[in-house]
Amino acid sequence: MFKLKPHHHFTFFSSYTSFLRALFLSSPMSYTAASNHFSLVVNTHASHYTQRSFLSLLRSCLSLSEPLKSKQIHCLILKSGFLSYSHISTALIYTYSKFGFVRDARMLFDEIPQRDLVLWNVMVSCYSQNGFGKEAFELFRSMRHNGFTGDEFTLSILIQACISLGSEMGSAAHGLVFCSGLSADIVVCTSLVDMYAKSCQIKDARRVFDAMMIRNVISWNAIIVAYGHESNIREAMLLLSQMLREGFKPDDLTMSSILSSCAHSTVPNEFFQVHGHVLKNGFNAFKSVCNALILAYAKNGFIKQAFNVFDITPDPDLVTWSSMVSSCAYHGLHREAIGMFDKLLQQGIQPDGIAFLGVLSVCAHAGLVELGLEYFTSMKEQYHIKPNLEHYACLIDLLGRAGRLNDAYHLLEKMPVGTNGDVLGAFLGACREQGNTSLAKQVICELFNLEPNKPVNYALLSNLYSLVGSWDEVAGIRENMMENCGNKVPGYSRTEIVR
């Protein structure tokens, strides 16, 4: 066992992060032991700290997700007189950034009289990563007034901040890249590709990528992930082939992105080829690739192959189990889906909101009302997960399908998180299934106020009134639909033939 001795301060702290990480990763139950050791060190070794030991403690703080401990360490740094050391203060601001303590990070930043470029970059990154894009640009202007022009990392951070600020700021940042003479820098260009892709400007992302004189695996991943998010499997596959021809080796991110886009493919032959490449190059050792494979097979109708991939996945995590729950639900295997979720709990894995959303959906479609209500209660009371609008929409769907419209309506009235079109649409759909127009009228006005230009809402209500023979109401609704939504584009399908 790892012993704590006063005279082991330097040797102890230099290896302490490695010790905590090994203890934490040995089993899920070791988290408590690692956390207890960490608390013991913070509280008992104040007189033996060095600069290196503080850096080690801050890394441990992030590894164990102990946000409050970071503030304790801040106090110890103050007492020890090390706050004036730039690498210590920079590491502390970085830690605050990762925990979302933006205000604390800025207060600390303002107290530091001598700032270098790394410190400015970390503070700009703190704003960018926590969704304060406007503040990131304001700090950048202040940074330039203080004589720092920034480097490629500064620009990359600002480019990422543009994702939350809109396309106009993205174009401005692109102009800043040209003015700074960094339009050929691989880090900056890759950030531009990623920014344009996440802003749904795939043509601009491709234009930047094609203009890059030098590329690396990260650059290729950025553009392949972009097409993966667009569900453009054909272009993603062409880029993968080009990447291989140019001598680059795909990594697990490349393969998981390709497979994610395969989930929307109409030609199974494509992801069979990708699976072959995965096996040939040993990517099946990566959980992210296995998770993507499970969903790709399940969404293309090959549930047996999805089970086969699950069986060989090394040390399945929450995402793996959740993927199997949703895959079973997608194929109507309700008993198997619930069994998977129960096994997830038995493995000691902490479920999240997404996992509960999957099992609630299963219960709704299987008509398992009481079990669904038990899961919902367990999510709130046992696992302390705050339900969001999607969870409430699922619960209303669960009650509505079982004919418990009054219970669903009471839940709708008492929801603590407000409502949206999906929740009201779920309730209206349940009213249609039960032919209940009186309760439907209670939510119609609110639904049309929220989403007046959404054709599906009018179609849902029109179908409800047609079921009960209220044809005058049907005619009025369809007239309103034409006025608010224009001509509805008819649905169409496509079949691809592989020769």
ABEGO torsion letter per residue (X at the ends): XBBBBAAAAAAAAAAAAAAAAAAAAABAAAAAAAAAAAAAAAAAAAAABBAAAAAAAAAAAAAAGBAAAAAAAAAAAAAAGAAABAAAAAAAAAAAAAAGBAAAAAAAAAABABBBAAAAAAAAAAAAAAGBAAAAAAAAAAAAAAGBAEBAAAAAAAAAAAAAAEAAAAAAAAAAAAAAGAAABAAAAAAAAAAAAAAGBAAAAAAAAAABABBBAAAAAAAAAAAAAAGBAAAAAAAAAAAAAAGBBBBAAAAAAAAAAAAABABAAAAAAAAAAAAAAGAAABAAAAAAAAAAAAAAGBAAAAAAAAAABBGBBAAAAAAAAAAAAAAGBAAAAAAAAAAAAAAGBBBBAAAAAAAAAAAAAAGBAAAAAAAAAAAAAAAGBBBBAAAAAAAAAAAAAAGBAAAAAAAAAABAAEBBAAAAAAAAAAAAAAGBAAAAAAAAAAAAAABAABAAAAAAAAAAAAAAGBAAAAAAAAAAAAAAAEBBBBBBBBBBBBX
